[in-house]
Amino acid sequence: MIPATIIRLSVAALAIPVALLLAGCTPQANYDKLQTRYQQTETANQKPQAVNARLQAELAQPGQTYTVAADLLFAPGNFDVTPNGQAALNDIADKLHVLKSGRIVVNGYTDDQGIGESLKKQGIKTNLDLSTKRADVVANYLRTHGVDAKLISAKGHGDTHPVAPNNTAAGRAQNRRIEIVVEGAGS
């Protein structure tokens, strides 16, 4: 006979993996679509690596824009990529590294708030300077993580092109962003 305490521990231990499993679920339609593509390529005698590359290329279509909050990518008043920012950029790099033609433009944007003293000491005098530096840092990160360097360019826009009013903290947070745009042909 198994003691009741062991049974309770076993049931509790199962709750965590089930929750993790459910968190990674995808809609059945998406799964069915990927499964159909995989089966089609199997019948065409393609290797699974070719299937994976083709599916990733489909994720990086011309006109695709990846918008990442600058607050995720950078610490306040900084232009070094944070660990959470690295994780986000790694996901994007995985999608973009299969591209062999076209252009990838990294656009940097800020809110309309002034530049702090610590940034001024590092040569960042304006929001345009900060957005340009952050766009350059992201472009270099993508290059060092497998994205074709010939395809990437970076441009800072400062506090121009806001997507929300700058009169609230939430609006300013939306305006501090990096947009990675896939232009032209694809893979």
C-alpha positions as CSV (number, residue, x, y, z in Angstrom):
1,M,0.0,0.0,0.0
2,I,1.3,3.5,-0.9
3,P,1.2,6.1,1.9
4,A,-1.3,8.9,1.3
5,T,1.4,11.6,1.6
6,I,3.3,10.2,-1.4
7,I,0.1,10.2,-3.4
8,R,-0.6,13.8,-2.5
9,L,2.9,14.8,-3.5
10,S,2.6,13.0,-6.8
11,V,-0.6,14.7,-7.7
12,A,0.9,18.1,-6.8
13,A,4.0,17.4,-8.9
14,L,1.8,16.6,-11.9
15,A,0.0,20.0,-11.7
16,I,3.0,22.0,-12.7
17,P,3.9,20.0,-15.9
18,V,0.2,20.1,-17.0
19,A,0.1,23.9,-16.5
20,L,3.4,24.2,-18.5
21,L,2.0,22.0,-21.2
22,L,-1.2,24.0,-21.5
23,A,0.8,27.3,-21.7
24,G,2.6,26.0,-24.8
25,C,-0.6,25.0,-26.6
26,T,-1.3,26.2,-30.1
27,P,-4.7,26.3,-31.8
28,Q,-5.6,23.0,-33.5
29,A,-5.9,24.8,-36.9
30,N,-2.3,26.0,-36.7
31,Y,-1.0,22.6,-35.7
32,D,-3.0,21.0,-38.5
33,K,-1.6,23.4,-41.0
34,L,2.0,22.8,-40.0
35,Q,1.4,19.0,-39.9
36,T,0.0,19.2,-43.5
37,R,3.0,21.1,-44.7
38,Y,5.4,18.7,-43.1
39,Q,3.6,15.7,-44.7
40,Q,3.7,17.4,-48.1
41,T,7.4,17.9,-47.8
42,E,7.9,14.4,-46.6
43,T,6.3,13.1,-49.8
44,A,8.6,15.4,-51.8
45,N,11.5,13.7,-50.1
46,Q,12.7,17.0,-48.4
47,K,14.7,16.9,-45.2
48,P,13.1,18.2,-42.1
49,Q,15.8,21.0,-42.0
50,A,14.5,22.3,-45.3
51,V,11.0,22.2,-44.0
52,N,12.0,24.2,-40.9
53,A,13.9,26.8,-43.1
54,R,10.9,27.2,-45.4
55,L,8.4,27.6,-42.4
56,Q,10.7,30.2,-40.8
57,A,11.0,32.1,-44.1
58,E,7.2,32.2,-44.2
59,L,7.3,33.9,-40.8
60,A,9.6,36.6,-42.2
61,Q,7.5,37.8,-45.1
62,P,8.1,41.1,-46.9
63,G,6.1,43.8,-45.1
64,Q,6.4,42.0,-41.8
65,T,7.1,44.4,-38.9
66,Y,8.3,43.3,-35.5
67,T,7.7,45.9,-32.8
68,V,9.5,45.6,-29.5
69,A,9.0,47.9,-26.5
70,A,12.2,49.8,-25.8
71,D,11.4,49.2,-22.1
72,L,11.8,45.5,-22.7
73,L,15.0,45.8,-24.7
74,F,16.9,48.5,-22.7
75,A,17.1,49.6,-19.1
76,P,15.8,53.2,-18.6
77,G,18.3,55.8,-19.8
78,N,20.5,53.1,-21.4
79,F,21.2,51.5,-24.8
80,D,22.6,48.1,-23.7
81,V,20.3,45.2,-24.4
82,T,18.8,43.6,-21.3
83,P,18.6,39.8,-20.8
84,N,14.8,40.0,-21.5
85,G,15.6,42.1,-24.6
86,Q,18.1,39.5,-25.7
87,A,15.5,36.7,-25.5
88,A,13.0,38.8,-27.6
89,L,15.7,39.6,-30.2
90,N,16.8,35.9,-30.3
91,D,13.2,35.0,-31.3
92,I,13.3,37.6,-34.1
93,A,16.8,36.6,-35.3
94,D,15.6,33.0,-35.6
95,K,12.9,34.2,-38.0
96,L,15.1,36.5,-40.0
97,H,18.3,34.5,-40.4
98,V,16.9,32.6,-43.3
99,L,16.4,35.7,-45.4
100,K,18.9,35.9,-48.4
101,S,17.6,39.0,-50.1
102,G,15.5,42.1,-49.5
103,R,16.1,44.5,-46.6
104,I,15.7,44.6,-42.9
105,V,15.4,48.0,-41.5
106,V,15.7,48.6,-37.7
107,N,13.9,51.8,-36.7
108,G,14.4,53.4,-33.3
109,Y,11.9,55.7,-31.7
110,T,11.7,57.5,-28.3
111,D,9.2,59.5,-26.4
112,D,9.4,63.3,-26.2
113,Q,11.1,63.5,-22.7
114,G,14.5,65.0,-22.4
115,I,17.8,63.1,-22.2
116,G,19.2,62.4,-18.8
117,E,22.7,63.4,-17.6
118,S,24.1,59.8,-17.7
119,L,23.3,59.6,-21.4
120,K,24.7,63.1,-22.0
121,K,28.0,61.9,-20.5
122,Q,28.0,59.1,-23.0
123,G,27.6,61.5,-26.0
124,I,23.8,61.1,-26.4
125,K,22.5,64.7,-26.5
126,T,19.1,64.3,-28.1
127,N,16.3,61.8,-28.5
128,L,17.4,61.4,-32.1
129,D,20.8,60.4,-30.9
130,L,19.3,57.9,-28.5
131,S,17.0,56.3,-31.0
132,T,19.8,56.0,-33.5
133,K,22.1,54.4,-31.0
134,R,19.5,51.9,-29.9
135,A,18.6,51.0,-33.5
136,D,22.3,50.5,-34.2
137,V,22.7,48.3,-31.1
138,V,19.7,46.1,-32.2
139,A,21.0,45.9,-35.8
140,N,24.4,44.8,-34.5
141,Y,22.8,42.2,-32.2
142,L,20.8,40.7,-35.1
143,R,24.0,40.6,-37.2
144,T,25.9,38.7,-34.5
145,H,23.0,36.3,-34.1
146,G,22.9,35.0,-37.7
147,V,21.0,37.6,-39.7
148,D,22.8,38.5,-43.0
149,A,24.7,41.7,-42.3
150,K,24.3,42.9,-45.9
151,L,20.5,43.1,-45.4
152,I,20.3,45.1,-42.2
153,S,20.3,48.9,-41.8
154,A,19.4,51.0,-38.8
155,K,17.7,54.4,-38.6
156,G,16.8,56.6,-35.6
157,H,13.7,58.7,-35.7
158,G,13.8,60.3,-32.2
159,D,10.4,61.4,-30.9
160,T,8.9,61.8,-34.4
161,H,6.2,59.4,-35.5
162,P,4.6,58.8,-32.0
163,V,2.0,56.0,-31.9
164,A,0.4,57.4,-28.8
165,P,0.1,60.8,-27.0
166,N,3.2,61.7,-25.0
167,N,1.1,63.2,-22.2
168,T,0.8,60.0,-20.2
169,A,3.3,57.4,-19.0
170,A,1.5,54.7,-20.9
171,G,1.6,56.7,-24.1
172,R,5.3,57.5,-23.7
173,A,6.0,53.8,-23.1
174,Q,4.3,52.9,-26.4
175,N,6.4,55.5,-28.2
176,R,9.7,54.1,-26.9
177,R,10.1,51.2,-29.3
178,I,12.1,49.4,-31.9
179,E,10.4,48.4,-35.2
180,I,12.2,45.8,-37.3
181,V,10.7,45.9,-40.8
182,V,11.3,43.3,-43.5
183,E,11.2,44.9,-47.0
184,G,11.5,43.6,-50.5
185,A,12.1,40.0,-51.6
186,G,12.5,37.4,-48.9
187,S,14.4,34.2,-48.8
